[in-house]
Amino acid sequence: MSAVNLIDAIRLPFRKERELYRVFHNMLGFYPHDISVYKEALMHKSMLAQGKEGNRLNNERLEFLGDAILGAVVGEIVYHHFPRKREGFLTNTRSKIVQRETLGKLAAEIGLDKLIRSNDHNQTHNSYLAGNAFEALIGAIYLDRGYGHCKSFVKKKILSRLIDIDKVAYKEVNFKSKLLEWCQKHKVELEYVLLAETKSEDGSPLFNTKVLIDGKECGRGKGYSKKESHQKASRNALHRLKNDHRLHDELTKKANSTTE
């Protein structure tokens, strides 16, 4: 059955609905079974939408699910792509691929950012919208089509076309620099505090550092040098800022209030 005939066979009553099926087909490589879950993936909480049963309708739950599924999918792909690499290398490579900045760029590459429904015009918060929607999209694919389609989409549409997995894997990421940029952008103070300096089993020095943002502890890291502990603490802080929306919103209030 051709694409046109398949759309006609669906017999959707509204032209916009039919067009949305076409858009998702071009983006994903397959037609959705349940279009409603994909609509939900595009719905930011600022829309204040409600479902038929009066429940709040937005993409936060799908984002939570998609984050877990995407981590598993990318982890599996990275595992098979680098058969001789150890756990630390695989973890770092996966982290680079699923980090918020990368997901936001991918959302723009596939045109997902243009479909997001939001009433939030704050540019500070909008920097997260596209990446969040990408994760929500993965959650929608999983619910609608299953893990296999999620893996196929990520592998064929993303990693094969938009990301050079080898280039990403061997690119050094300066997490401390990225966290500093984030703090400067949001006008909040950044501080690193050495918690302890101990010895490892082989007698090497081991540093334990925590990172404070506006006085709030956001991450810890251990390393064989202060620099390494700062990097790991920064990476953990960035991860928390990505996933802890309450903390993110609390820390960015200062920047929002100064721009109003």
Summary of the structure (lengths in Angstrom):
residues: 260
radius of gyration: 20.8
end to end distance: 54.6
largest distance: 71.6
contacts: 787
relative contact order: 0.10
helix: 63%
strand: 13%
